[in-house]
Structure formats: structure tokens, C-alpha cells
Amino acid sequence: MYEHGGFIVHFFNRALIEHLAAGFELIDVSDFTEGELPRRLARVTMRVPRS
């Protein structure tokens, strides 16, 4: 984590996303950029698994 322009920035690589999604069904991970600075972001879609 670090601070940039008053915002706390977190780094989540694919392995960390998959680790944090444990117990959920990981539907999609889509990379995109946003804003003035080159910001690489990930949109993560997951759901509670069906029983």
C-alpha cells in the first residue's frame, strides 16, 4: 500500500485476488485503466457458491 494524491493504493495481483476469493465462485477478472494517470485496475466479479 502507498498514498497517492490523498488516496491509499493497494496492489492486488491475480494470485492475491484468487486467494481473497476463496470460498466464492470467481466469475471474471477484467483489467482496465481509468483516470488521468495510467491506472491499471481490475474489475472482479464473484458470487457465493450455490448449494
CHARMM internal coordinates of N, CA and C (Angstrom, degrees):
IC EDIT
DIST 1 N 1 CA 1.4491
DIST 1 CA 1 C 1.5238
ANGL 1 N 1 CA 1 C 109.43
DIST 1 C 2 N 1.3095
ANGL 1 CA 1 C 2 N 115.53
DIHE 1 N 1 CA 1 C 2 N 146.96
DIST 2 N 2 CA 1.4454
ANGL 1 C 2 N 2 CA 120.40
DIHE 1 CA 1 C 2 N 2 CA 171.23
DIST 2 CA 2 C 1.5288
ANGL 2 N 2 CA 2 C 108.41
DIHE 1 C 2 N 2 CA 2 C -152.62
DIST 2 C 3 N 1.3254
ANGL 2 CA 2 C 3 N 116.00
DIHE 2 N 2 CA 2 C 3 N 165.88
DIST 3 N 3 CA 1.4625
ANGL 2 C 3 N 3 CA 120.84
DIHE 2 CA 2 C 3 N 3 CA -179.84
DIST 3 CA 3 C 1.5134
ANGL 3 N 3 CA 3 C 109.32
DIHE 2 C 3 N 3 CA 3 C -100.84
DIST 3 C 4 N 1.3282
ANGL 3 CA 3 C 4 N 116.06
DIHE 3 N 3 CA 3 C 4 N 136.18
DIST 4 N 4 CA 1.4586
ANGL 3 C 4 N 4 CA 121.22
DIHE 3 CA 3 C 4 N 4 CA 176.98
DIST 4 CA 4 C 1.5242
ANGL 4 N 4 CA 4 C 108.28
DIHE 3 C 4 N 4 CA 4 C -142.69
DIST 4 C 5 N 1.3092
ANGL 4 CA 4 C 5 N 116.67
DIHE 4 N 4 CA 4 C 5 N 113.90
DIST 5 N 5 CA 1.4591
ANGL 4 C 5 N 5 CA 120.91
DIHE 4 CA 4 C 5 N 5 CA 178.83
DIST 5 CA 5 C 1.5147
ANGL 5 N 5 CA 5 C 113.43
DIHE 4 C 5 N 5 CA 5 C 61.68
DIST 5 C 6 N 1.3294
ANGL 5 CA 5 C 6 N 116.91
DIHE 5 N 5 CA 5 C 6 N 32.61
DIST 6 N 6 CA 1.4569
ANGL 5 C 6 N 6 CA 120.61
DIHE 5 CA 5 C 6 N 6 CA 179.27
DIST 6 CA 6 C 1.5215
ANGL 6 N 6 CA 6 C 114.48
DIHE 5 C 6 N 6 CA 6 C 85.72
DIST 6 C 7 N 1.3272
ANGL 6 CA 6 C 7 N 116.68
DIHE 6 N 6 CA 6 C 7 N 1.18
DIST 7 N 7 CA 1.4628
ANGL 6 C 7 N 7 CA 121.18
DIHE 6 CA 6 C 7 N 7 CA 179.24
DIST 7 CA 7 C 1.5224
ANGL 7 N 7 CA 7 C 109.85
DIHE 6 C 7 N 7 CA 7 C -111.13
DIST 7 C 8 N 1.3043
ANGL 7 CA 7 C 8 N 116.90
DIHE 7 N 7 CA 7 C 8 N 142.62
DIST 8 N 8 CA 1.4560
ANGL 7 C 8 N 8 CA 121.98
DIHE 7 CA 7 C 8 N 8 CA 174.77
DIST 8 CA 8 C 1.5273
ANGL 8 N 8 CA 8 C 107.57
DIHE 7 C 8 N 8 CA 8 C -86.88
DIST 8 C 9 N 1.3104
ANGL 8 CA 8 C 9 N 115.84
DIHE 8 N 8 CA 8 C 9 N 125.13
DIST 9 N 9 CA 1.4631
ANGL 8 C 9 N 9 CA 121.97
DIHE 8 CA 8 C 9 N 9 CA -178.19
DIST 9 CA 9 C 1.5232
ANGL 9 N 9 CA 9 C 108.66
DIHE 8 C 9 N 9 CA 9 C -105.28
DIST 9 C 10 N 1.3311
ANGL 9 CA 9 C 10 N 116.71
DIHE 9 N 9 CA 9 C 10 N 131.20
DIST 10 N 10 CA 1.4636
ANGL 9 C 10 N 10 CA 123.10
DIHE 9 CA 9 C 10 N 10 CA 178.33
DIST 10 CA 10 C 1.5231
ANGL 10 N 10 CA 10 C 108.37
DIHE 9 C 10 N 10 CA 10 C -113.06
DIST 10 C 11 N 1.3124
ANGL 10 CA 10 C 11 N 116.59
DIHE 10 N 10 CA 10 C 11 N 144.15
DIST 11 N 11 CA 1.4554
ANGL 10 C 11 N 11 CA 121.28
DIHE 10 CA 10 C 11 N 11 CA 175.65
DIST 11 CA 11 C 1.5168
ANGL 11 N 11 CA 11 C 108.88
DIHE 10 C 11 N 11 CA 11 C -103.78
DIST 11 C 12 N 1.3092
ANGL 11 CA 11 C 12 N 117.21
DIHE 11 N 11 CA 11 C 12 N 121.83
DIST 12 N 12 CA 1.4498
ANGL 11 C 12 N 12 CA 123.29
DIHE 11 CA 11 C 12 N 12 CA 178.23
DIST 12 CA 12 C 1.5214
ANGL 12 N 12 CA 12 C 107.37
DIHE 11 C 12 N 12 CA 12 C -124.01
DIST 12 C 13 N 1.3196
ANGL 12 CA 12 C 13 N 117.36
DIHE 12 N 12 CA 12 C 13 N 105.31
DIST 13 N 13 CA 1.4555
ANGL 12 C 13 N 13 CA 118.66
DIHE 12 CA 12 C 13 N 13 CA 173.89
DIST 13 CA 13 C 1.5266
ANGL 13 N 13 CA 13 C 108.50
DIHE 12 C 13 N 13 CA 13 C -84.97
DIST 13 C 14 N 1.3276
ANGL 13 CA 13 C 14 N 117.04
DIHE 13 N 13 CA 13 C 14 N 174.29
DIST 14 N 14 CA 1.4671
ANGL 13 C 14 N 14 CA 120.82
DIHE 13 CA 13 C 14 N 14 CA -175.52
DIST 14 CA 14 C 1.5314
ANGL 14 N 14 CA 14 C 111.25
DIHE 13 C 14 N 14 CA 14 C -59.03
DIST 14 C 15 N 1.3293
ANGL 14 CA 14 C 15 N 117.03
DIHE 14 N 14 CA 14 C 15 N -40.96
DIST 15 N 15 CA 1.4695
ANGL 14 C 15 N 15 CA 120.06
DIHE 14 CA 14 C 15 N 15 CA -179.40
DIST 15 CA 15 C 1.5292
ANGL 15 N 15 CA 15 C 111.04
DIHE 14 C 15 N 15 CA 15 C -61.97
DIST 15 C 16 N 1.3319
ANGL 15 CA 15 C 16 N 118.03
DIHE 15 N 15 CA 15 C 16 N -41.07
DIST 16 N 16 CA 1.4667
ANGL 15 C 16 N 16 CA 120.98
DIHE 15 CA 15 C 16 N 16 CA 179.24
DIST 16 CA 16 C 1.5253
ANGL 16 N 16 CA 16 C 110.70
DIHE 15 C 16 N 16 CA 16 C -68.28
DIST 16 C 17 N 1.3168
ANGL 16 CA 16 C 17 N 117.21
DIHE 16 N 16 CA 16 C 17 N -39.22
DIST 17 N 17 CA 1.4708
ANGL 16 C 17 N 17 CA 120.06
DIHE 16 CA 16 C 17 N 17 CA 177.36
DIST 17 CA 17 C 1.5263
ANGL 17 N 17 CA 17 C 109.74
DIHE 16 C 17 N 17 CA 17 C -59.97
DIST 17 C 18 N 1.3247
ANGL 17 CA 17 C 18 N 116.58
DIHE 17 N 17 CA 17 C 18 N -46.25
DIST 18 N 18 CA 1.4604
ANGL 17 C 18 N 18 CA 120.21
DIHE 17 CA 17 C 18 N 18 CA 179.89
DIST 18 CA 18 C 1.5340
ANGL 18 N 18 CA 18 C 111.21
DIHE 17 C 18 N 18 CA 18 C -64.01
DIST 18 C 19 N 1.3261
ANGL 18 CA 18 C 19 N 116.85
DIHE 18 N 18 CA 18 C 19 N -38.30
DIST 19 N 19 CA 1.4706
ANGL 18 C 19 N 19 CA 120.47
DIHE 18 CA 18 C 19 N 19 CA 177.76
DIST 19 CA 19 C 1.5315
ANGL 19 N 19 CA 19 C 110.98
DIHE 18 C 19 N 19 CA 19 C -64.15
DIST 19 C 20 N 1.3206
ANGL 19 CA 19 C 20 N 117.04
DIHE 19 N 19 CA 19 C 20 N -45.60
DIST 20 N 20 CA 1.4662
ANGL 19 C 20 N 20 CA 121.38
DIHE 19 CA 19 C 20 N 20 CA -179.21
DIST 20 CA 20 C 1.5257
ANGL 20 N 20 CA 20 C 112.00
DIHE 19 C 20 N 20 CA 20 C -68.70
DIST 20 C 21 N 1.3261
ANGL 20 CA 20 C 21 N 117.01
DIHE 20 N 20 CA 20 C 21 N -23.57
DIST 21 N 21 CA 1.4598
ANGL 20 C 21 N 21 CA 121.47
DIHE 20 CA 20 C 21 N 21 CA 179.97
DIST 21 CA 21 C 1.5263
ANGL 21 N 21 CA 21 C 112.62
DIHE 20 C 21 N 21 CA 21 C -85.67
DIST 21 C 22 N 1.3209
ANGL 21 CA 21 C 22 N 117.70
DIHE 21 N 21 CA 21 C 22 N 3.43
DIST 22 N 22 CA 1.4655
ANGL 21 C 22 N 22 CA 120.72
DIHE 21 CA 21 C 22 N 22 CA -179.96
DIST 22 CA 22 C 1.5212
ANGL 22 N 22 CA 22 C 109.81
DIHE 21 C 22 N 22 CA 22 C -55.79
DIST 22 C 23 N 1.3167
ANGL 22 CA 22 C 23 N 115.83
DIHE 22 N 22 CA 22 C 23 N 130.77
DIST 23 N 23 CA 1.4571
ANGL 22 C 23 N 23 CA 120.99
DIHE 22 CA 22 C 23 N 23 CA -178.38
DIST 23 CA 23 C 1.5199
ANGL 23 N 23 CA 23 C 112.85
DIHE 22 C 23 N 23 CA 23 C 94.55
DIST 23 C 24 N 1.3379
ANGL 23 CA 23 C 24 N 117.22
DIHE 23 N 23 CA 23 C 24 N -8.62
DIST 24 N 24 CA 1.4558
ANGL 23 C 24 N 24 CA 122.64
DIHE 23 CA 23 C 24 N 24 CA 177.28
DIST 24 CA 24 C 1.5239
ANGL 24 N 24 CA 24 C 108.70
DIHE 23 C 24 N 24 CA 24 C -116.34
DIST 24 C 25 N 1.3110
ANGL 24 CA 24 C 25 N 116.32
DIHE 24 N 24 CA 24 C 25 N 161.79
DIST 25 N 25 CA 1.4564
ANGL 24 C 25 N 25 CA 121.51
DIHE 24 CA 24 C 25 N 25 CA 172.88
DIST 25 CA 25 C 1.5292
ANGL 25 N 25 CA 25 C 107.36
DIHE 24 C 25 N 25 CA 25 C -90.11
DIST 25 C 26 N 1.3118
ANGL 25 CA 25 C 26 N 117.36
DIHE 25 N 25 CA 25 C 26 N 114.84
DIST 26 N 26 CA 1.4606
ANGL 25 C 26 N 26 CA 122.02
DIHE 25 CA 25 C 26 N 26 CA -179.52
DIST 26 CA 26 C 1.5193
ANGL 26 N 26 CA 26 C 108.33
DIHE 25 C 26 N 26 CA 26 C -81.66
DIST 26 C 27 N 1.3210
ANGL 26 CA 26 C 27 N 116.39
DIHE 26 N 26 CA 26 C 27 N 111.12
DIST 27 N 27 CA 1.4613
ANGL 26 C 27 N 27 CA 122.42
DIHE 26 CA 26 C 27 N 27 CA -174.78
DIST 27 CA 27 C 1.5251
ANGL 27 N 27 CA 27 C 111.03
DIHE 26 C 27 N 27 CA 27 C -86.00
DIST 27 C 28 N 1.3453
ANGL 27 CA 27 C 28 N 117.02
DIHE 27 N 27 CA 27 C 28 N -47.57
DIST 28 N 28 CA 1.4576
ANGL 27 C 28 N 28 CA 119.88
DIHE 27 CA 27 C 28 N 28 CA -174.52
DIST 28 CA 28 C 1.5212
ANGL 28 N 28 CA 28 C 110.39
DIHE 27 C 28 N 28 CA 28 C -159.04
DIST 28 C 29 N 1.3229
ANGL 28 CA 28 C 29 N 115.81
DIHE 28 N 28 CA 28 C 29 N 146.10
DIST 29 N 29 CA 1.4577
ANGL 28 C 29 N 29 CA 123.17
DIHE 28 CA 28 C 29 N 29 CA 169.82
DIST 29 CA 29 C 1.5225
ANGL 29 N 29 CA 29 C 105.95
DIHE 28 C 29 N 29 CA 29 C -130.22
DIST 29 C 30 N 1.3332
ANGL 29 CA 29 C 30 N 117.20
DIHE 29 N 29 CA 29 C 30 N 113.20
DIST 30 N 30 CA 1.4600
ANGL 29 C 30 N 30 CA 122.74
DIHE 29 CA 29 C 30 N 30 CA -177.76
DIST 30 CA 30 C 1.5178
ANGL 30 N 30 CA 30 C 109.71
DIHE 29 C 30 N 30 CA 30 C -117.16
DIST 30 C 31 N 1.3184
ANGL 30 CA 30 C 31 N 116.99
DIHE 30 N 30 CA 30 C 31 N 126.46
DIST 31 N 31 CA 1.4602
ANGL 30 C 31 N 31 CA 121.75
DIHE 30 CA 30 C 31 N 31 CA 176.31
DIST 31 CA 31 C 1.5203
ANGL 31 N 31 CA 31 C 110.10
DIHE 30 C 31 N 31 CA 31 C -84.62
DIST 31 C 32 N 1.3455
ANGL 31 CA 31 C 32 N 116.47
DIHE 31 N 31 CA 31 C 32 N 142.67
DIST 32 N 32 CA 1.4655
ANGL 31 C 32 N 32 CA 121.48
DIHE 31 CA 31 C 32 N 32 CA 175.36
DIST 32 CA 32 C 1.5136
ANGL 32 N 32 CA 32 C 109.03
DIHE 31 C 32 N 32 CA 32 C -156.17
DIST 32 C 33 N 1.3267
ANGL 32 CA 32 C 33 N 117.31
DIHE 32 N 32 CA 32 C 33 N 168.31
DIST 33 N 33 CA 1.4614
ANGL 32 C 33 N 33 CA 122.53
DIHE 32 CA 32 C 33 N 33 CA 176.93
DIST 33 CA 33 C 1.5237
ANGL 33 N 33 CA 33 C 108.29
DIHE 32 C 33 N 33 CA 33 C -119.14
DIST 33 C 34 N 1.3551
ANGL 33 CA 33 C 34 N 115.12
DIHE 33 N 33 CA 33 C 34 N 156.04
DIST 34 N 34 CA 1.4520
ANGL 33 C 34 N 34 CA 119.57
DIHE 33 CA 33 C 34 N 34 CA -176.76
DIST 34 CA 34 C 1.5258
ANGL 34 N 34 CA 34 C 109.34
DIHE 33 C 34 N 34 CA 34 C -155.67
DIST 34 C 35 N 1.3175
ANGL 34 CA 34 C 35 N 116.77
DIHE 34 N 34 CA 34 C 35 N 147.04
DIST 35 N 35 CA 1.4583
ANGL 34 C 35 N 35 CA 121.56
DIHE 34 CA 34 C 35 N 35 CA 172.76
DIST 35 CA 35 C 1.5139
ANGL 35 N 35 CA 35 C 114.08
DIHE 34 C 35 N 35 CA 35 C 87.45
DIST 35 C 36 N 1.3375
ANGL 35 CA 35 C 36 N 114.40
DIHE 35 N 35 CA 35 C 36 N -178.92
DIST 36 N 36 CA 1.4606
ANGL 35 C 36 N 36 CA 121.49
DIHE 35 CA 35 C 36 N 36 CA -176.96
DIST 36 CA 36 C 1.5175
ANGL 36 N 36 CA 36 C 112.23
DIHE 35 C 36 N 36 CA 36 C -69.28
DIST 36 C 37 N 1.3201
ANGL 36 CA 36 C 37 N 116.20
DIHE 36 N 36 CA 36 C 37 N -43.60
DIST 37 N 37 CA 1.4521
ANGL 36 C 37 N 37 CA 119.80
DIHE 36 CA 36 C 37 N 37 CA 178.56
DIST 37 CA 37 C 1.5212
ANGL 37 N 37 CA 37 C 108.84
DIHE 36 C 37 N 37 CA 37 C -80.93
DIST 37 C 38 N 1.2976
ANGL 37 CA 37 C 38 N 117.70
DIHE 37 N 37 CA 37 C 38 N 153.65
DIST 38 N 38 CA 1.4739
ANGL 37 C 38 N 38 CA 117.50
DIHE 37 CA 37 C 38 N 38 CA 175.23
DIST 38 CA 38 C 1.5240
ANGL 38 N 38 CA 38 C 110.15
DIHE 37 C 38 N 38 CA 38 C -69.48
DIST 38 C 39 N 1.3007
ANGL 38 CA 38 C 39 N 115.95
DIHE 38 N 38 CA 38 C 39 N 98.45
DIST 39 N 39 CA 1.4609
ANGL 38 C 39 N 39 CA 121.83
DIHE 38 CA 38 C 39 N 39 CA -178.94
DIST 39 CA 39 C 1.5218
ANGL 39 N 39 CA 39 C 108.75
DIHE 38 C 39 N 39 CA 39 C -107.96
DIST 39 C 40 N 1.2995
ANGL 39 CA 39 C 40 N 115.56
DIHE 39 N 39 CA 39 C 40 N 115.33
DIST 40 N 40 CA 1.4648
ANGL 39 C 40 N 40 CA 120.51
DIHE 39 CA 39 C 40 N 40 CA 175.46
DIST 40 CA 40 C 1.5214
ANGL 40 N 40 CA 40 C 107.59
DIHE 39 C 40 N 40 CA 40 C -89.41
DIST 40 C 41 N 1.3164
ANGL 40 CA 40 C 41 N 115.64
DIHE 40 N 40 CA 40 C 41 N 117.31
DIST 41 N 41 CA 1.4545
ANGL 40 C 41 N 41 CA 121.93
DIHE 40 CA 40 C 41 N 41 CA -177.56
DIST 41 CA 41 C 1.5226
ANGL 41 N 41 CA 41 C 109.68
DIHE 40 C 41 N 41 CA 41 C -120.94
DIST 41 C 42 N 1.3001
ANGL 41 CA 41 C 42 N 115.67
DIHE 41 N 41 CA 41 C 42 N 165.78
DIST 42 N 42 CA 1.4606
ANGL 41 C 42 N 42 CA 120.83
DIHE 41 CA 41 C 42 N 42 CA 175.92
DIST 42 CA 42 C 1.5176
ANGL 42 N 42 CA 42 C 108.75
DIHE 41 C 42 N 42 CA 42 C -129.75
DIST 42 C 43 N 1.3073
ANGL 42 CA 42 C 43 N 115.37
DIHE 42 N 42 CA 42 C 43 N 131.83
DIST 43 N 43 CA 1.4619
ANGL 42 C 43 N 43 CA 121.63
DIHE 42 CA 42 C 43 N 43 CA 174.02
DIST 43 CA 43 C 1.5252
ANGL 43 N 43 CA 43 C 105.70
DIHE 42 C 43 N 43 CA 43 C -98.21
DIST 43 C 44 N 1.3193
ANGL 43 CA 43 C 44 N 116.44
DIHE 43 N 43 CA 43 C 44 N 118.60
DIST 44 N 44 CA 1.4629
ANGL 43 C 44 N 44 CA 121.57
DIHE 43 CA 43 C 44 N 44 CA -175.74
DIST 44 CA 44 C 1.5176
ANGL 44 N 44 CA 44 C 109.18
DIHE 43 C 44 N 44 CA 44 C -111.65
DIST 44 C 45 N 1.3395
ANGL 44 CA 44 C 45 N 115.73
DIHE 44 N 44 CA 44 C 45 N 126.33
DIST 45 N 45 CA 1.4547
ANGL 44 C 45 N 45 CA 121.73
DIHE 44 CA 44 C 45 N 45 CA 177.87
DIST 45 CA 45 C 1.5228
ANGL 45 N 45 CA 45 C 108.14
DIHE 44 C 45 N 45 CA 45 C -117.15
DIST 45 C 46 N 1.3287
ANGL 45 CA 45 C 46 N 116.40
DIHE 45 N 45 CA 45 C 46 N 123.83
DIST 46 N 46 CA 1.4554
ANGL 45 C 46 N 46 CA 120.89
DIHE 45 CA 45 C 46 N 46 CA 177.58
DIST 46 CA 46 C 1.5231
ANGL 46 N 46 CA 46 C 108.74
DIHE 45 C 46 N 46 CA 46 C -146.92
DIST 46 C 47 N 1.3182
ANGL 46 CA 46 C 47 N 115.06
DIHE 46 N 46 CA 46 C 47 N 165.84
DIST 47 N 47 CA 1.4681
ANGL 46 C 47 N 47 CA 119.56
DIHE 46 CA 46 C 47 N 47 CA 178.62
DIST 47 CA 47 C 1.5196
ANGL 47 N 47 CA 47 C 109.45
DIHE 46 C 47 N 47 CA 47 C -146.89
DIST 47 C 48 N 1.3130
ANGL 47 CA 47 C 48 N 113.50
DIHE 47 N 47 CA 47 C 48 N 162.97
DIST 48 N 48 CA 1.4553
ANGL 47 C 48 N 48 CA 120.42
DIHE 47 CA 47 C 48 N 48 CA 175.99
DIST 48 CA 48 C 1.5228
ANGL 48 N 48 CA 48 C 106.67
DIHE 47 C 48 N 48 CA 48 C -68.74
DIST 48 C 49 N 1.3276
ANGL 48 CA 48 C 49 N 118.27
DIHE 48 N 48 CA 48 C 49 N 131.10
DIST 49 N 49 CA 1.4687
ANGL 48 C 49 N 49 CA 119.30
DIHE 48 CA 48 C 49 N 49 CA -179.50
DIST 49 CA 49 C 1.5227
ANGL 49 N 49 CA 49 C 111.89
DIHE 48 C 49 N 49 CA 49 C -62.76
DIST 49 C 50 N 1.3168
ANGL 49 CA 49 C 50 N 114.73
DIHE 49 N 49 CA 49 C 50 N 145.87
DIST 50 N 50 CA 1.4643
ANGL 49 C 50 N 50 CA 120.18
DIHE 49 CA 49 C 50 N 50 CA 178.32
DIST 50 CA 50 C 1.5125
ANGL 50 N 50 CA 50 C 109.35
DIHE 49 C 50 N 50 CA 50 C -79.19
DIST 50 C 51 N 1.3123
ANGL 50 CA 50 C 51 N 115.08
DIHE 50 N 50 CA 50 C 51 N 141.83
DIST 51 N 51 CA 1.4729
ANGL 50 C 51 N 51 CA 120.26
DIHE 50 CA 50 C 51 N 51 CA -179.81
DIST 51 CA 51 C 1.5023
ANGL 51 N 51 CA 51 C 111.84
DIHE 50 C 51 N 51 CA 51 C -86.81
END
COOR INIT
IC SEED 1 N 1 CA 1 C
IC BUILD
